[in-house]
């Protein structure tokens, strides 16, 4: 499994990348592998306020429908609209072209409570 060292992770298999003051979010390689072929992504609307740990998106695969949880609290400022036409990007490039949304966090320290790469690797190894 690919677990980039520079990202932070949730126990629910979302990743978060700090980019300036904003946080780009997606699902991990582990999550996309467990889901199987992604066929639809329900994106949040820009301007939506999200709470850390709250569902803000859904991913539908050939196996199931899964909620995606916000790793940080804040406001959705950007969504990956290309997933509407190409939801398979979540499978093909989960840490790149398969990102889901960008959040402007309400607390700059919001990422502090997330797992680092080493802790996430231990979580998925069990």
Backbone atoms as SQL, in Angstrom:
CREATE TABLE atoms (id INTEGER PRIMARY KEY, chain TEXT, resi INTEGER, resn TEXT, atom TEXT, x REAL, y REAL, z REAL);
INSERT INTO atoms VALUES
  (1, 'A', 1, 'UNK', 'N', 0.834, -1.189, 0.000),
  (2, 'A', 1, 'UNK', 'CA', 0.000, 0.000, 0.000),
  (3, 'A', 1, 'UNK', 'C', 0.878, 1.251, 0.000),
  (4, 'A', 2, 'UNK', 'N', 0.456, 2.213, -0.773),
  (5, 'A', 2, 'UNK', 'CA', 1.157, 3.488, -0.844),
  (6, 'A', 2, 'UNK', 'C', 0.654, 4.398, 0.273),
  (7, 'A', 3, 'UNK', 'N', 1.559, 4.813, 1.172),
  (8, 'A', 3, 'UNK', 'CA', 1.227, 5.712, 2.283),
  (9, 'A', 3, 'UNK', 'C', 2.283, 6.822, 2.294),
  (10, 'A', 4, 'UNK', 'N', 2.035, 7.920, 1.551),
  (11, 'A', 4, 'UNK', 'CA', 3.033, 9.000, 1.498),
  (12, 'A', 4, 'UNK', 'C', 3.331, 9.584, 2.869),
  (13, 'A', 5, 'UNK', 'N', 4.624, 9.791, 3.142),
  (14, 'A', 5, 'UNK', 'CA', 5.079, 10.280, 4.446),
  (15, 'A', 5, 'UNK', 'C', 4.613, 11.696, 4.768),
  (16, 'A', 6, 'UNK', 'N', 4.407, 12.534, 3.744),
  (17, 'A', 6, 'UNK', 'CA', 4.101, 13.945, 3.993),
  (18, 'A', 6, 'UNK', 'C', 2.633, 14.224, 4.325),
  (19, 'A', 7, 'UNK', 'N', 1.787, 13.218, 4.251),
  (20, 'A', 7, 'UNK', 'CA', 0.361, 13.406, 4.498),
  (21, 'A', 7, 'UNK', 'C', -0.015, 13.051, 5.933),
  (22, 'A', 8, 'UNK', 'N', -1.203, 13.486, 6.338),
  (23, 'A', 8, 'UNK', 'CA', -1.809, 13.077, 7.615),
  (24, 'A', 8, 'UNK', 'C', -3.020, 12.217, 7.263),
  (25, 'A', 9, 'UNK', 'N', -3.436, 11.370, 8.197),
  (26, 'A', 9, 'UNK', 'CA', -4.469, 10.373, 7.900),
  (27, 'A', 9, 'UNK', 'C', -5.500, 10.284, 9.022),
  (28, 'A', 10, 'UNK', 'N', -6.708, 9.833, 8.649),
  (29, 'A', 10, 'UNK', 'CA', -7.745, 9.570, 9.648),
  (30, 'A', 10, 'UNK', 'C', -7.893, 8.061, 9.805),
  (31, 'A', 11, 'UNK', 'N', -8.430, 7.604, 10.921),
  (32, 'A', 11, 'UNK', 'CA', -8.707, 6.172, 11.081),
  (33, 'A', 11, 'UNK', 'C', -9.762, 5.669, 10.087),
  (34, 'A', 12, 'UNK', 'N', -10.503, 6.618, 9.467),
  (35, 'A', 12, 'UNK', 'CA', -11.519, 6.259, 8.467),
  (36, 'A', 12, 'UNK', 'C', -10.959, 6.241, 7.054),
  (37, 'A', 13, 'UNK', 'N', -9.640, 6.389, 6.904),
  (38, 'A', 13, 'UNK', 'CA', -8.932, 6.236, 5.630),
  (39, 'A', 13, 'UNK', 'C', -9.047, 7.428, 4.693),
  (40, 'A', 14, 'UNK', 'N', -9.149, 8.633, 5.270),
  (41, 'A', 14, 'UNK', 'CA', -8.997, 9.843, 4.472),
  (42, 'A', 14, 'UNK', 'C', -7.588, 10.376, 4.681),
  (43, 'A', 15, 'UNK', 'N', -7.071, 11.075, 3.666),
  (44, 'A', 15, 'UNK', 'CA', -5.780, 11.734, 3.823),
  (45, 'A', 15, 'UNK', 'C', -5.989, 13.248, 3.772),
  (46, 'A', 16, 'UNK', 'N', -5.040, 13.982, 4.342),
  (47, 'A', 16, 'UNK', 'CA', -5.080, 15.443, 4.359),
  (48, 'A', 16, 'UNK', 'C', -3.680, 15.976, 4.082),
  (49, 'A', 17, 'UNK', 'N', -3.620, 16.955, 3.169),
  (50, 'A', 17, 'UNK', 'CA', -2.340, 17.582, 2.825),
  (51, 'A', 17, 'UNK', 'C', -2.475, 19.087, 3.051),
  (52, 'A', 18, 'UNK', 'N', -1.648, 19.651, 3.928),
  (53, 'A', 18, 'UNK', 'CA', -1.649, 21.089, 4.168),
  (54, 'A', 18, 'UNK', 'C', -1.011, 21.784, 2.976),
  (55, 'A', 19, 'UNK', 'N', -1.738, 22.762, 2.408),
  (56, 'A', 19, 'UNK', 'CA', -1.245, 23.548, 1.274),
  (57, 'A', 19, 'UNK', 'C', -1.449, 25.014, 1.621),
  (58, 'A', 20, 'UNK', 'N', -0.438, 25.626, 2.185),
  (59, 'A', 20, 'UNK', 'CA', -0.585, 26.996, 2.673),
  (60, 'A', 20, 'UNK', 'C', -1.475, 26.972, 3.905),
  (61, 'A', 21, 'UNK', 'N', -2.622, 27.653, 3.824),
  (62, 'A', 21, 'UNK', 'CA', -3.565, 27.653, 4.946),
  (63, 'A', 21, 'UNK', 'C', -4.719, 26.683, 4.708),
  (64, 'A', 22, 'UNK', 'N', -4.735, 26.034, 3.563),
  (65, 'A', 22, 'UNK', 'CA', -5.837, 25.140, 3.199),
  (66, 'A', 22, 'UNK', 'C', -5.413, 23.679, 3.285),
  (67, 'A', 23, 'UNK', 'N', -6.423, 22.796, 3.328),
  (68, 'A', 23, 'UNK', 'CA', -6.161, 21.364, 3.441),
  (69, 'A', 23, 'UNK', 'C', -6.859, 20.635, 2.303),
  (70, 'A', 24, 'UNK', 'N', -6.065, 19.954, 1.473),
  (71, 'A', 24, 'UNK', 'CA', -6.597, 19.131, 0.377),
  (72, 'A', 24, 'UNK', 'C', -6.876, 17.739, 0.946),
  (73, 'A', 25, 'UNK', 'N', -8.015, 17.153, 0.544),
  (74, 'A', 25, 'UNK', 'CA', -8.490, 15.907, 1.138),
  (75, 'A', 25, 'UNK', 'C', -8.836, 14.884, 0.063),
  (76, 'A', 26, 'UNK', 'N', -8.578, 13.622, 0.385),
  (77, 'A', 26, 'UNK', 'CA', -8.981, 12.521, -0.483),
  (78, 'A', 26, 'UNK', 'C', -9.058, 11.239, 0.325),
  (79, 'A', 27, 'UNK', 'N', -9.221, 10.130, -0.378),
  (80, 'A', 27, 'UNK', 'CA', -9.212, 8.833, 0.309),
  (81, 'A', 27, 'UNK', 'C', -7.883, 8.144, 0.031),
  (82, 'A', 28, 'UNK', 'N', -7.493, 7.286, 0.945),
  (83, 'A', 28, 'UNK', 'CA', -6.188, 6.640, 0.849),
  (84, 'A', 28, 'UNK', 'C', -6.184, 5.518, -0.190),
  (85, 'A', 29, 'UNK', 'N', -4.995, 5.090, -0.536),
  (86, 'A', 29, 'UNK', 'CA', -4.812, 3.951, -1.430),
  (87, 'A', 29, 'UNK', 'C', -5.487, 2.717, -0.837),
  (88, 'A', 30, 'UNK', 'N', -5.360, 2.550, 0.462),
  (89, 'A', 30, 'UNK', 'CA', -5.997, 1.426, 1.156),
  (90, 'A', 30, 'UNK', 'C', -7.513, 1.479, 0.965),
  (91, 'A', 31, 'UNK', 'N', -8.097, 2.668, 1.133),
  (92, 'A', 31, 'UNK', 'CA', -9.554, 2.828, 1.004),
  (93, 'A', 31, 'UNK', 'C', -10.021, 2.537, -0.413),
  (94, 'A', 32, 'UNK', 'N', -9.330, 3.084, -1.411),
  (95, 'A', 32, 'UNK', 'CA', -9.776, 2.858, -2.782),
  (96, 'A', 32, 'UNK', 'C', -9.653, 1.390, -3.156),
  (97, 'A', 33, 'UNK', 'N', -8.636, 0.711, -2.628),
  (98, 'A', 33, 'UNK', 'CA', -8.462, -0.718, -2.901),
  (99, 'A', 33, 'UNK', 'C', -9.598, -1.526, -2.265),
  (100, 'A', 34, 'UNK', 'N', -9.973, -1.165, -1.032),
  (101, 'A', 34, 'UNK', 'CA', -11.051, -1.869, -0.339),
  (102, 'A', 34, 'UNK', 'C', -12.404, -1.620, -1.017),
  (103, 'A', 35, 'UNK', 'N', -12.600, -0.410, -1.551),
  (104, 'A', 35, 'UNK', 'CA', -13.865, -0.074, -2.201),
  (105, 'A', 35, 'UNK', 'C', -14.065, -0.820, -3.514),
  (106, 'A', 36, 'UNK', 'N', -12.992, -1.056, -4.239),
  (107, 'A', 36, 'UNK', 'CA', -13.119, -1.602, -5.595),
  (108, 'A', 36, 'UNK', 'C', -13.337, -0.462, -6.569),
  (109, 'A', 37, 'UNK', 'N', -13.866, -0.771, -7.733),
  (110, 'A', 37, 'UNK', 'CA', -14.011, 0.229, -8.793),
  (111, 'A', 37, 'UNK', 'C', -15.015, 1.309, -8.405),
  (112, 'A', 38, 'UNK', 'N', -14.534, 2.551, -8.311),
  (113, 'A', 38, 'UNK', 'CA', -15.394, 3.684, -7.967),
  (114, 'A', 38, 'UNK', 'C', -16.181, 4.093, -9.214),
  (115, 'A', 39, 'UNK', 'N', -17.509, 4.222, -9.050),
  (116, 'A', 39, 'UNK', 'CA', -18.368, 4.557, -10.191),
  (117, 'A', 39, 'UNK', 'C', -19.060, 5.914, -10.037),
  (118, 'A', 40, 'UNK', 'N', -19.065, 6.485, -8.820),
  (119, 'A', 40, 'UNK', 'CA', -19.721, 7.774, -8.604),
  (120, 'A', 40, 'UNK', 'C', -19.173, 8.422, -7.338),
  (121, 'A', 41, 'UNK', 'N', -19.005, 9.739, -7.391),
  (122, 'A', 41, 'UNK', 'CA', -18.571, 10.502, -6.221),
  (123, 'A', 41, 'UNK', 'C', -19.548, 11.656, -6.019),
  (124, 'A', 42, 'UNK', 'N', -20.149, 11.719, -4.831),
  (125, 'A', 42, 'UNK', 'CA', -21.001, 12.851, -4.478),
  (126, 'A', 42, 'UNK', 'C', -20.124, 13.879, -3.792),
  (127, 'A', 43, 'UNK', 'N', -19.956, 15.026, -4.428),
  (128, 'A', 43, 'UNK', 'CA', -19.072, 16.062, -3.907),
  (129, 'A', 43, 'UNK', 'C', -19.849, 17.057, -3.053),
  (130, 'A', 44, 'UNK', 'N', -19.200, 17.619, -2.042),
  (131, 'A', 44, 'UNK', 'CA', -19.849, 18.684, -1.280),
  (132, 'A', 44, 'UNK', 'C', -19.900, 19.956, -2.125),
  (133, 'A', 45, 'UNK', 'N', -20.756, 20.870, -1.764),
  (134, 'A', 45, 'UNK', 'CA', -20.825, 22.152, -2.463),
  (135, 'A', 45, 'UNK', 'C', -19.820, 23.123, -1.857),
  (136, 'A', 46, 'UNK', 'N', -19.125, 23.901, -2.705),
  (137, 'A', 46, 'UNK', 'CA', -18.260, 24.939, -2.152),
  (138, 'A', 46, 'UNK', 'C', -19.073, 25.864, -1.252),
  (139, 'A', 47, 'UNK', 'N', -18.479, 26.253, -0.138),
  (140, 'A', 47, 'UNK', 'CA', -19.169, 27.087, 0.830),
  (141, 'A', 47, 'UNK', 'C', -19.788, 26.299, 1.965),
  (142, 'A', 48, 'UNK', 'N', -19.822, 24.967, 1.831),
  (143, 'A', 48, 'UNK', 'CA', -20.381, 24.121, 2.871),
  (144, 'A', 48, 'UNK', 'C', -19.470, 24.115, 4.098),
  (145, 'A', 49, 'UNK', 'N', -20.048, 24.348, 5.273),
  (146, 'A', 49, 'UNK', 'CA', -19.279, 24.232, 6.511),
  (147, 'A', 49, 'UNK', 'C', -19.297, 22.774, 6.949),
  (148, 'A', 50, 'UNK', 'N', -18.127, 22.259, 7.311),
  (149, 'A', 50, 'UNK', 'CA', -18.028, 20.864, 7.743),
  (150, 'A', 50, 'UNK', 'C', -17.396, 20.795, 9.133),
  (151, 'A', 51, 'UNK', 'N', -17.828, 19.791, 9.886),
  (152, 'A', 51, 'UNK', 'CA', -17.256, 19.535, 11.208),
  (153, 'A', 51, 'UNK', 'C', -16.254, 18.396, 11.072),
  (154, 'A', 52, 'UNK', 'N', -15.190, 18.446, 11.836),
  (155, 'A', 52, 'UNK', 'CA', -14.203, 17.365, 11.820),
  (156, 'A', 52, 'UNK', 'C', -14.891, 16.062, 12.209),
  (157, 'A', 53, 'UNK', 'N', -14.694, 15.035, 11.400),
  (158, 'A', 53, 'UNK', 'CA', -15.278, 13.736, 11.674),
  (159, 'A', 53, 'UNK', 'C', -16.680, 13.549, 11.111),
  (160, 'A', 54, 'UNK', 'N', -17.255, 14.608, 10.537),
  (161, 'A', 54, 'UNK', 'CA', -18.604, 14.520, 9.968),
  (162, 'A', 54, 'UNK', 'C', -18.536, 14.123, 8.491),
  (163, 'A', 55, 'UNK', 'N', -19.545, 13.379, 8.049),
  (164, 'A', 55, 'UNK', 'CA', -19.623, 12.990, 6.641),
  (165, 'A', 55, 'UNK', 'C', -19.863, 14.232, 5.785),
  (166, 'A', 56, 'UNK', 'N', -19.085, 14.362, 4.696),
  (167, 'A', 56, 'UNK', 'CA', -19.285, 15.508, 3.811),
  (168, 'A', 56, 'UNK', 'C', -19.302, 15.111, 2.339),
  (169, 'A', 57, 'UNK', 'N', -19.165, 13.819, 2.059),
  (170, 'A', 57, 'UNK', 'CA', -19.127, 13.330, 0.688),
  (171, 'A', 57, 'UNK', 'C', -19.453, 11.837, 0.711),
  (172, 'A', 58, 'UNK', 'N', -19.798, 11.302, -0.451),
  (173, 'A', 58, 'UNK', 'CA', -20.018, 9.858, -0.572),
  (174, 'A', 58, 'UNK', 'C', -19.307, 9.335, -1.803),
  (175, 'A', 59, 'UNK', 'N', -18.815, 8.115, -1.686),
  (176, 'A', 59, 'UNK', 'CA', -18.184, 7.430, -2.814),
  (177, 'A', 59, 'UNK', 'C', -18.946, 6.129, -3.037),
  (178, 'A', 60, 'UNK', 'N', -19.390, 5.934, -4.271),
  (179, 'A', 60, 'UNK', 'CA', -20.099, 4.709, -4.625),
  (180, 'A', 60, 'UNK', 'C', -19.180, 3.865, -5.503),
  (181, 'A', 61, 'UNK', 'N', -19.070, 2.599, -5.119),
  (182, 'A', 61, 'UNK', 'CA', -18.247, 1.676, -5.905),
  (183, 'A', 61, 'UNK', 'C', -19.117, 0.504, -6.331),
  (184, 'A', 62, 'UNK', 'N', -18.504, -0.415, -7.049),
  (185, 'A', 62, 'UNK', 'CA', -19.239, -1.602, -7.471),
  (186, 'A', 62, 'UNK', 'C', -19.576, -2.476, -6.274),
  (187, 'A', 63, 'UNK', 'N', -18.917, -2.256, -5.131),
  (188, 'A', 63, 'UNK', 'CA', -19.147, -3.058, -3.929),
  (189, 'A', 63, 'UNK', 'C', -20.087, -2.407, -2.931),
  (190, 'A', 64, 'UNK', 'N', -20.004, -1.071, -2.763),
  (191, 'A', 64, 'UNK', 'CA', -20.754, -0.414, -1.687),
  (192, 'A', 64, 'UNK', 'C', -20.798, 1.091, -1.879),
  (193, 'A', 65, 'UNK', 'N', -21.505, 1.755, -0.974),
  (194, 'A', 65, 'UNK', 'CA', -21.502, 3.215, -0.868),
  (195, 'A', 65, 'UNK', 'C', -20.857, 3.551, 0.468),
  (196, 'A', 66, 'UNK', 'N', -19.878, 4.448, 0.451),
  (197, 'A', 66, 'UNK', 'CA', -19.151, 4.795, 1.672),
  (198, 'A', 66, 'UNK', 'C', -19.157, 6.296, 1.895),
  (199, 'A', 67, 'UNK', 'N', -19.383, 6.680, 3.154),
  (200, 'A', 67, 'UNK', 'CA', -19.273, 8.088, 3.531),
  (201, 'A', 67, 'UNK', 'C', -17.808, 8.481, 3.587),
  (202, 'A', 68, 'UNK', 'N', -17.544, 9.733, 3.234),
  (203, 'A', 68, 'UNK', 'CA', -16.217, 10.314, 3.376),
  (204, 'A', 68, 'UNK', 'C', -16.340, 11.366, 4.471),
  (205, 'A', 69, 'UNK', 'N', -15.432, 11.306, 5.442),
  (206, 'A', 69, 'UNK', 'CA', -15.499, 12.165, 6.615),
  (207, 'A', 69, 'UNK', 'C', -14.433, 13.259, 6.548),
  (208, 'A', 70, 'UNK', 'N', -14.821, 14.455, 6.950),
  (209, 'A', 70, 'UNK', 'CA', -13.890, 15.586, 6.954),
  (210, 'A', 70, 'UNK', 'C', -12.829, 15.388, 8.034),
  (211, 'A', 71, 'UNK', 'N', -11.563, 15.421, 7.666),
  (212, 'A', 71, 'UNK', 'CA', -10.516, 15.277, 8.680),
  (213, 'A', 71, 'UNK', 'C', -10.353, 16.522, 9.550),
  (214, 'A', 72, 'UNK', 'N', -10.805, 17.662, 9.047),
  (215, 'A', 72, 'UNK', 'CA', -10.710, 18.919, 9.790),
  (216, 'A', 72, 'UNK', 'C', -12.022, 19.690, 9.653),
  (217, 'A', 73, 'UNK', 'N', -12.285, 20.561, 10.612),
  (218, 'A', 73, 'UNK', 'CA', -13.450, 21.445, 10.536),
  (219, 'A', 73, 'UNK', 'C', -13.096, 22.658, 9.691),
  (220, 'A', 74, 'UNK', 'N', -14.089, 23.174, 8.979),
  (221, 'A', 74, 'UNK', 'CA', -13.855, 24.368, 8.181),
  (222, 'A', 74, 'UNK', 'C', -14.894, 24.518, 7.088),
  (223, 'A', 75, 'UNK', 'N', -14.509, 25.246, 6.041),
  (224, 'A', 75, 'UNK', 'CA', -15.405, 25.525, 4.925),
  (225, 'A', 75, 'UNK', 'C', -14.804, 24.935, 3.652),
  (226, 'A', 76, 'UNK', 'N', -15.628, 24.219, 2.884),
  (227, 'A', 76, 'UNK', 'CA', -15.197, 23.681, 1.595),
  (228, 'A', 76, 'UNK', 'C', -15.009, 24.859, 0.643),
  (229, 'A', 77, 'UNK', 'N', -13.796, 25.013, 0.107),
  (230, 'A', 77, 'UNK', 'CA', -13.514, 26.130, -0.790),
  (231, 'A', 77, 'UNK', 'C', -13.293, 25.679, -2.230),
  (232, 'A', 78, 'UNK', 'N', -13.103, 24.379, -2.433),
  (233, 'A', 78, 'UNK', 'CA', -12.873, 23.861, -3.784),
  (234, 'A', 78, 'UNK', 'C', -13.233, 22.381, -3.802),
  (235, 'A', 79, 'UNK', 'N', -13.797, 21.925, -4.931),
  (236, 'A', 79, 'UNK', 'CA', -14.066, 20.500, -5.105),
  (237, 'A', 79, 'UNK', 'C', -13.503, 20.060, -6.440),
  (238, 'A', 80, 'UNK', 'N', -13.204, 18.786, -6.542),
  (239, 'A', 80, 'UNK', 'CA', -12.639, 18.216, -7.762),
  (240, 'A', 80, 'UNK', 'C', -13.790, 17.805, -8.693),
  (241, 'A', 81, 'UNK', 'N', -14.278, 18.767, -9.467),
  (242, 'A', 81, 'UNK', 'CA', -15.423, 18.527, -10.346),
  (243, 'A', 81, 'UNK', 'C', -15.121, 17.484, -11.423),
  (244, 'A', 82, 'UNK', 'N', -13.851, 17.252, -11.710),
  (245, 'A', 82, 'UNK', 'CA', -13.486, 16.256, -12.727),
  (246, 'A', 82, 'UNK', 'C', -13.898, 14.843, -12.307),
  (247, 'A', 83, 'UNK', 'N', -14.115, 14.628, -11.008),
  (248, 'A', 83, 'UNK', 'CA', -14.545, 13.309, -10.545),
  (249, 'A', 83, 'UNK', 'C', -15.955, 12.973, -11.028),
  (250, 'A', 84, 'UNK', 'N', -16.743, 13.996, -11.390),
  (251, 'A', 84, 'UNK', 'CA', -18.077, 13.760, -11.929),
  (252, 'A', 84, 'UNK', 'C', -18.025, 12.978, -13.230),
  (253, 'A', 85, 'UNK', 'N', -17.072, 13.310, -14.069),
  (254, 'A', 85, 'UNK', 'CA', -16.895, 12.639, -15.351),
  (255, 'A', 85, 'UNK', 'C', -15.949, 11.448, -15.268),
  (256, 'A', 86, 'UNK', 'N', -15.063, 11.474, -14.290),
  (257, 'A', 86, 'UNK', 'CA', -14.026, 10.437, -14.194),
  (258, 'A', 86, 'UNK', 'C', -13.838, 9.979, -12.745),
  (259, 'A', 87, 'UNK', 'N', -14.871, 9.341, -12.143),
  (260, 'A', 87, 'UNK', 'CA', -14.739, 8.906, -10.739),
  (261, 'A', 87, 'UNK', 'C', -13.633, 7.881, -10.529),
  (262, 'A', 88, 'UNK', 'N', -13.221, 7.196, -11.591),
  (263, 'A', 88, 'UNK', 'CA', -12.165, 6.185, -11.486),
  (264, 'A', 88, 'UNK', 'C', -10.817, 6.789, -11.096),
  (265, 'A', 89, 'UNK', 'N', -10.700, 8.126, -11.153),
  (266, 'A', 89, 'UNK', 'CA', -9.442, 8.763, -10.717),
  (267, 'A', 89, 'UNK', 'C', -9.143, 8.470, -9.253),
  (268, 'A', 90, 'UNK', 'N', -10.202, 8.226, -8.458),
  (269, 'A', 90, 'UNK', 'CA', -9.971, 7.841, -7.060),
  (270, 'A', 90, 'UNK', 'C', -9.193, 6.536, -6.988),
  (271, 'A', 91, 'UNK', 'N', -9.450, 5.625, -7.910),
  (272, 'A', 91, 'UNK', 'CA', -8.725, 4.360, -7.945),
  (273, 'A', 91, 'UNK', 'C', -7.336, 4.528, -8.561),
  (274, 'A', 92, 'UNK', 'N', -7.262, 5.291, -9.632),
  (275, 'A', 92, 'UNK', 'CA', -6.025, 5.396, -10.403),
  (276, 'A', 92, 'UNK', 'C', -4.954, 6.255, -9.725),
  (277, 'A', 93, 'UNK', 'N', -5.371, 7.325, -9.050),
  (278, 'A', 93, 'UNK', 'CA', -4.408, 8.282, -8.488),
  (279, 'A', 93, 'UNK', 'C', -4.985, 8.912, -7.226),
  (280, 'A', 94, 'UNK', 'N', -5.165, 8.128, -6.145),
  (281, 'A', 94, 'UNK', 'CA', -5.858, 8.650, -4.965),
  (282, 'A', 94, 'UNK', 'C', -5.175, 9.839, -4.295),
  (283, 'A', 95, 'UNK', 'N', -3.850, 9.978, -4.446),
  (284, 'A', 95, 'UNK', 'CA', -3.140, 11.081, -3.793),
  (285, 'A', 95, 'UNK', 'C', -2.853, 12.246, -4.746),
  (286, 'A', 96, 'UNK', 'N', -3.272, 12.115, -5.986),
  (287, 'A', 96, 'UNK', 'CA', -3.029, 13.161, -6.985),
  (288, 'A', 96, 'UNK', 'C', -4.330, 13.639, -7.593),
  (289, 'A', 97, 'UNK', 'N', -4.608, 13.194, -8.826),
  (290, 'A', 97, 'UNK', 'CA', -5.808, 13.621, -9.548),
  (291, 'A', 97, 'UNK', 'C', -7.105, 13.147, -8.904),
  (292, 'A', 98, 'UNK', 'N', -7.026, 12.250, -7.925),
  (293, 'A', 98, 'UNK', 'CA', -8.212, 11.726, -7.270),
  (294, 'A', 98, 'UNK', 'C', -8.601, 12.440, -5.988),
  (295, 'A', 99, 'UNK', 'N', -8.065, 13.633, -5.738),
  (296, 'A', 99, 'UNK', 'CA', -8.451, 14.384, -4.540),
  (297, 'A', 99, 'UNK', 'C', -9.938, 14.719, -4.624),
  (298, 'A', 100, 'UNK', 'N', -10.554, 14.956, -3.459),
  (299, 'A', 100, 'UNK', 'CA', -11.999, 15.212, -3.410),
  (300, 'A', 100, 'UNK', 'C', -12.321, 16.684, -3.183),
  (301, 'A', 101, 'UNK', 'N', -11.719, 17.299, -2.175),
  (302, 'A', 101, 'UNK', 'CA', -12.074, 18.680, -1.837),
  (303, 'A', 101, 'UNK', 'C', -10.920, 19.384, -1.141),
  (304, 'A', 102, 'UNK', 'N', -11.028, 20.712, -1.095),
  (305, 'A', 102, 'UNK', 'CA', -10.094, 21.549, -0.340),
  (306, 'A', 102, 'UNK', 'C', -10.917, 22.301, 0.709),
  (307, 'A', 103, 'UNK', 'N', -10.439, 22.256, 1.954),
  (308, 'A', 103, 'UNK', 'CA', -11.120, 22.920, 3.065),
  (309, 'A', 103, 'UNK', 'C', -10.229, 24.017, 3.629),
  (310, 'A', 104, 'UNK', 'N', -10.858, 25.172, 3.900),
  (311, 'A', 104, 'UNK', 'CA', -10.194, 26.233, 4.655),
  (312, 'A', 104, 'UNK', 'C', -10.501, 25.929, 6.118),
  (313, 'A', 105, 'UNK', 'N', -9.513, 25.422, 6.876),
  (314, 'A', 105, 'UNK', 'CA', -9.808, 24.991, 8.248),
  (315, 'A', 105, 'UNK', 'C', -10.161, 26.154, 9.170),
  (316, 'A', 106, 'UNK', 'N', -11.073, 25.885, 10.104),
  (317, 'A', 106, 'UNK', 'CA', -11.441, 26.902, 11.090),
  (318, 'A', 106, 'UNK', 'C', -10.392, 26.980, 12.197),
  (319, 'A', 107, 'UNK', 'N', -9.633, 25.906, 12.400),
  (320, 'A', 107, 'UNK', 'CA', -8.555, 25.872, 13.385),
  (321, 'A', 107, 'UNK', 'C', -7.254, 25.481, 12.694),
  (322, 'A', 108, 'UNK', 'N', -6.231, 26.320, 12.725),
  (323, 'A', 108, 'UNK', 'CA', -4.964, 25.976, 12.077),
  (324, 'A', 108, 'UNK', 'C', -4.346, 24.687, 12.612),
  (325, 'A', 109, 'UNK', 'N', -4.656, 24.342, 13.863),
  (326, 'A', 109, 'UNK', 'CA', -4.079, 23.141, 14.466),
  (327, 'A', 109, 'UNK', 'C', -4.915, 21.896, 14.190),
  (328, 'A', 110, 'UNK', 'N', -5.889, 21.999, 13.286),
  (329, 'A', 110, 'UNK', 'CA', -6.797, 20.889, 13.009),
  (330, 'A', 110, 'UNK', 'C', -6.115, 19.602, 12.593),
  (331, 'A', 111, 'UNK', 'N', -4.981, 19.699, 11.923),
  (332, 'A', 111, 'UNK', 'CA', -4.273, 18.502, 11.460),
  (333, 'A', 111, 'UNK', 'C', -3.510, 17.797, 12.582),
  (334, 'A', 112, 'UNK', 'N', -3.288, 18.493, 13.687),
  (335, 'A', 112, 'UNK', 'CA', -2.466, 17.939, 14.762),
  (336, 'A', 112, 'UNK', 'C', -3.004, 16.630, 15.328),
  (337, 'A', 113, 'UNK', 'N', -4.314, 16.447, 15.319),
  (338, 'A', 113, 'UNK', 'CA', -4.901, 15.245, 15.893),
  (339, 'A', 113, 'UNK', 'C', -4.951, 14.057, 14.948),
  (340, 'A', 114, 'UNK', 'N', -4.482, 14.245, 13.712),
  (341, 'A', 114, 'UNK', 'CA', -4.526, 13.158, 12.736),
  (342, 'A', 114, 'UNK', 'C', -3.297, 12.263, 12.840),
  (343, 'A', 115, 'UNK', 'N', -3.406, 11.092, 12.239),
  (344, 'A', 115, 'UNK', 'CA', -2.305, 10.126, 12.251),
  (345, 'A', 115, 'UNK', 'C', -1.203, 10.551, 11.285),
  (346, 'A', 116, 'UNK', 'N', 0.050, 10.298, 11.665),
  (347, 'A', 116, 'UNK', 'CA', 1.131, 10.467, 10.693),
  (348, 'A', 116, 'UNK', 'C', 1.232, 9.170, 9.885),
  (349, 'A', 117, 'UNK', 'N', 2.103, 9.156, 8.887),
  (350, 'A', 117, 'UNK', 'CA', 2.198, 8.004, 7.985),
  (351, 'A', 117, 'UNK', 'C', 2.542, 6.712, 8.731),
  (352, 'A', 118, 'UNK', 'N', 3.445, 6.793, 9.688),
  (353, 'A', 118, 'UNK', 'CA', 3.848, 5.596, 10.432),
  (354, 'A', 118, 'UNK', 'C', 2.666, 5.011, 11.219),
  (355, 'A', 119, 'UNK', 'N', 1.917, 5.885, 11.889),
  (356, 'A', 119, 'UNK', 'CA', 0.762, 5.423, 12.663),
  (357, 'A', 119, 'UNK', 'C', -0.320, 4.851, 11.743),
  (358, 'A', 120, 'UNK', 'N', -0.493, 5.448, 10.565),
  (359, 'A', 120, 'UNK', 'CA', -1.499, 4.939, 9.624),
  (360, 'A', 120, 'UNK', 'C', -1.074, 3.579, 9.078),
  (361, 'A', 121, 'UNK', 'N', 0.209, 3.414, 8.793),
  (362, 'A', 121, 'UNK', 'CA', 0.696, 2.107, 8.317),
  (363, 'A', 121, 'UNK', 'C', 0.423, 1.024, 9.359),
  (364, 'A', 122, 'UNK', 'N', 0.628, 1.348, 10.640),
  (365, 'A', 122, 'UNK', 'CA', 0.343, 0.374, 11.713),
  (366, 'A', 122, 'UNK', 'C', -1.148, 0.062, 11.754),
  (367, 'A', 123, 'UNK', 'N', -1.998, 1.065, 11.572),
  (368, 'A', 123, 'UNK', 'CA', -3.451, 0.869, 11.595),
  (369, 'A', 123, 'UNK', 'C', -3.889, -0.105, 10.508),
  (370, 'A', 124, 'UNK', 'N', -3.406, 0.069, 9.298),
  (371, 'A', 124, 'UNK', 'CA', -3.857, -0.784, 8.191),
  (372, 'A', 124, 'UNK', 'C', -3.151, -2.129, 8.148),
  (373, 'A', 125, 'UNK', 'N', -2.085, -2.269, 8.942),
  (374, 'A', 125, 'UNK', 'CA', -1.386, -3.561, 8.993),
  (375, 'A', 125, 'UNK', 'C', -2.134, -4.566, 9.847),
  (376, 'A', 126, 'UNK', 'N', -2.983, -4.099, 10.756),
  (377, 'A', 126, 'UNK', 'CA', -3.703, -4.986, 11.684),
  (378, 'A', 126, 'UNK', 'C', -4.851, -5.703, 10.994);
